[in-house]
Amino acid sequence: MLSSTPRSFIGSTTFTVTGMTCEHCRRAVTEEISGVDGVESVRVDLATGSVTVTAARPVDRADIAAAVDEAGYALVP
């Protein structure tokens, strides 16, 4: 899954999330990812399906994937 980037990251990393179409989707994904320890900010672009996550300390991509899954969506591998 997501083999093009390291397992953990610091700073800003952009992910692609499938299935987001409305403001509810944006809020759900933002809320779940914001709850991941170390995440400072989340920016969702509905038009492209991109989600930019900024972290102050190392964050595991698996935690981001789990948060997106909890919101009802999926990361594009």
Backbone bond lengths (Angstrom), bond angles and torsions (degrees), N, CA, C in turn:
res aa  C-N    CA-C-N  psi(-1)  N-CA   C-N-CA  omega(-1)  CA-C   N-CA-C  phi
1 M - - - 1.460 - - 1.523 110.30 -
2 L 1.301 117.50 131.37 1.455 123.66 176.16 1.520 112.49 48.34
3 S 1.305 117.48 48.44 1.458 121.74 -173.61 1.518 114.25 -69.68
4 S 1.330 118.84 -9.86 1.456 120.46 -177.62 1.523 113.60 -80.41
5 T 1.319 118.35 -9.67 1.461 121.06 178.32 1.522 109.43 -126.29
6 P 1.343 116.46 157.24 1.471 119.61 -179.82 1.522 112.07 -60.67
7 R 1.322 115.42 160.94 1.468 121.38 179.98 1.522 111.85 -60.28
8 S 1.327 117.13 -39.12 1.462 120.23 176.97 1.527 108.90 -123.62
9 F 1.315 116.05 161.32 1.464 119.89 -178.32 1.525 110.65 -146.03
10 I 1.327 114.18 158.25 1.467 124.04 171.83 1.518 105.30 -130.63
11 G 1.325 117.28 146.25 1.462 120.52 -177.21 1.514 109.42 90.17
12 S 1.315 116.59 -151.19 1.473 121.16 -176.55 1.524 111.51 -99.59
13 T 1.316 115.56 133.28 1.453 123.46 175.91 1.520 107.80 -136.05
14 T 1.327 116.16 138.43 1.463 120.66 -179.22 1.519 110.13 -107.89
15 F 1.318 114.79 132.38 1.460 123.23 178.62 1.519 107.92 -116.32
16 T 1.330 116.89 158.96 1.461 121.62 172.82 1.526 107.66 -109.86
17 V 1.332 115.20 129.53 1.463 122.07 -177.83 1.525 108.11 -118.84
18 T 1.333 116.29 132.89 1.466 120.13 -179.88 1.522 111.16 -92.92
19 G 1.324 115.31 149.08 1.456 121.73 170.97 1.515 116.51 93.33
20 M 1.320 119.01 -3.75 1.468 119.96 -179.70 1.528 109.41 -80.81
21 T 1.344 116.29 127.85 1.462 119.61 -177.28 1.517 114.70 -133.65
22 C 1.339 118.20 -13.31 1.460 119.21 -172.26 1.532 111.73 -146.59
23 E 1.310 115.00 178.73 1.464 120.22 -179.45 1.530 111.77 -62.52
24 H 1.326 117.64 -34.51 1.467 120.18 176.66 1.527 109.92 -60.36
25 C 1.323 116.47 -42.78 1.469 121.34 178.60 1.528 110.04 -59.59
26 R 1.335 115.86 -46.75 1.462 121.28 179.87 1.531 110.48 -58.01
27 R 1.323 116.43 -46.42 1.476 120.37 -178.52 1.525 111.52 -65.12
28 A 1.322 116.69 -43.38 1.465 120.48 -177.67 1.528 111.11 -63.01
29 V 1.328 116.64 -47.05 1.465 120.76 -179.34 1.531 110.14 -66.11
30 T 1.321 116.73 -44.15 1.470 120.72 179.56 1.520 110.93 -60.36
31 E 1.324 117.01 -45.50 1.460 121.14 -178.35 1.526 111.80 -62.63
32 E 1.317 116.88 -46.40 1.477 119.85 -178.10 1.524 112.05 -66.92
33 I 1.331 117.35 -44.44 1.467 119.50 -179.59 1.523 110.72 -68.65
34 S 1.325 117.37 -36.52 1.472 120.55 179.01 1.522 111.80 -61.46
35 G 1.326 116.99 -24.27 1.455 121.59 179.64 1.520 114.29 -78.71
36 V 1.341 117.14 -7.96 1.469 120.71 178.86 1.522 108.49 -75.19
37 D 1.323 115.91 129.68 1.458 121.95 -179.03 1.524 110.85 -57.64
38 G 1.328 116.81 126.79 1.457 122.08 178.73 1.516 114.19 100.98
39 V 1.346 117.96 -16.67 1.465 120.99 -179.52 1.528 109.35 -76.25
40 E 1.341 115.26 127.66 1.467 121.28 178.79 1.526 112.40 -94.94
41 S 1.342 116.18 -40.06 1.465 119.08 -179.09 1.520 110.88 -152.67
42 V 1.340 113.83 157.86 1.469 121.67 179.63 1.522 107.00 -136.68
43 R 1.332 116.52 130.23 1.464 121.08 177.00 1.526 107.98 -126.08
44 V 1.336 116.55 121.70 1.462 122.83 -177.53 1.522 109.41 -108.38
45 D 1.326 116.51 130.28 1.460 122.85 173.80 1.526 107.12 -112.16
46 L 1.326 116.08 102.54 1.468 120.62 -177.02 1.523 112.34 -62.05
47 A 1.321 117.52 -37.04 1.467 120.96 -176.17 1.524 112.12 -61.32
48 T 1.331 117.13 -36.34 1.465 120.41 -176.90 1.528 112.85 -105.18
49 G 1.337 116.79 -14.15 1.460 120.26 -176.37 1.513 112.63 78.65
50 S 1.328 116.57 11.35 1.463 119.19 -178.62 1.523 111.20 -88.18
51 V 1.327 114.15 144.32 1.457 121.93 177.70 1.522 106.57 -129.82
52 T 1.332 115.99 117.24 1.460 120.92 179.33 1.517 108.33 -100.52
53 V 1.320 114.90 123.29 1.461 122.22 -177.67 1.525 108.03 -113.62
54 T 1.330 116.56 130.44 1.454 121.53 176.95 1.515 108.27 -113.19
55 A 1.331 115.39 129.89 1.459 121.46 -176.85 1.532 110.39 -126.29
56 A 1.317 115.89 139.54 1.462 121.82 -179.97 1.519 111.97 -84.77
57 R 1.320 115.40 -22.23 1.463 120.47 179.22 1.522 107.37 -142.28
58 P 1.321 118.64 170.75 1.464 119.35 -174.53 1.534 113.28 -55.08
59 V 1.330 114.65 131.17 1.460 122.61 176.74 1.527 106.60 -124.60
60 D 1.318 116.16 132.77 1.461 121.39 179.99 1.530 109.48 -79.75
61 R 1.326 116.60 131.75 1.470 120.82 178.20 1.521 111.67 -59.03
62 A 1.322 117.49 -30.16 1.475 120.34 178.83 1.522 110.44 -63.75
63 D 1.330 117.55 -33.37 1.464 120.90 177.49 1.527 110.72 -68.25
64 I 1.330 116.51 -36.88 1.466 120.30 176.56 1.522 109.63 -66.70
65 A 1.329 116.65 -44.23 1.468 120.68 178.55 1.518 110.95 -60.36
66 A 1.327 117.43 -41.08 1.467 121.30 179.80 1.526 110.48 -65.71
67 A 1.332 117.27 -39.34 1.466 120.93 178.99 1.524 110.92 -65.89
68 V 1.322 116.70 -41.65 1.470 120.78 178.45 1.540 109.30 -64.51
69 D 1.322 116.26 -41.69 1.458 120.96 177.50 1.528 110.90 -61.54
70 E 1.305 116.84 -42.35 1.477 121.84 179.43 1.531 110.19 -61.71
71 A 1.334 116.98 -33.20 1.464 121.16 178.32 1.529 111.54 -76.08
72 G 1.336 116.57 -11.65 1.461 119.86 177.68 1.515 114.75 100.69
73 Y 1.328 117.52 16.85 1.461 122.13 -177.52 1.520 108.77 -128.43
74 A 1.331 117.60 -177.83 1.465 120.54 -178.70 1.520 110.87 -139.77
75 L 1.339 115.27 143.69 1.460 119.90 173.01 1.516 108.72 -75.83
76 V 1.311 116.43 145.24 1.465 121.48 174.21 1.526 106.66 -81.80
77 P 1.323 117.53 126.32 1.471 119.43 -179.70 1.516 112.82 -65.83
